[in-house]
Amino acid sequence: MIIWRGWGILTVLIAAACCIPAGLIVESALGSELAPFGVAFGLVASGIAVFFLGQRLNTPRPGFHPQTGERVVFRNRHTLFFVPMQYCGFVLLGAAVLVTVMSLLSVLSLI
């Protein structure tokens, strides 16, 4: 079960939209044993995109209360598993490092 608030689900969709094509392209060009490197590249790209999108979406915006007319700050909350979107970008980058290390060990037959 995926838990999100606001546009937090975009984290999963962006990651899938980057990783699947990158993995398939590397697999068709270089072979199936190097496909995880394409997925790692997709994770890096999606991590960067999610970080900047999360920064943009979670920025507090000034406004006015509709009934009283007083100044207020509207805080946006776009999360995935209770983690703000911009920090999910770091999780995706960490996953890219993990996939890269595991792929290198697999290619070098150390596992």
C-alpha angles and dihedrals in degrees: 000000000000117000118201141155126210112337094343091117087071087077091068094041094049091047091051092045090054102037102045098053093040091051092047093048093050091044093053093044103039107015138266097283091063096044093100089065088061090050089051090052089050090051091053092049093047092046091056093045093048092048094054094040090049091050090052097045097043096050111122112242126206119233146139130273107249096224104034101028092224122143114264137169115235111213117203121211117199109165142160114207088349091301116120113248096245091058091049085067089066090050090054091050090051090050089052091055091048093049091047094051093046091048093049091050090048094048091047089048094235093132 
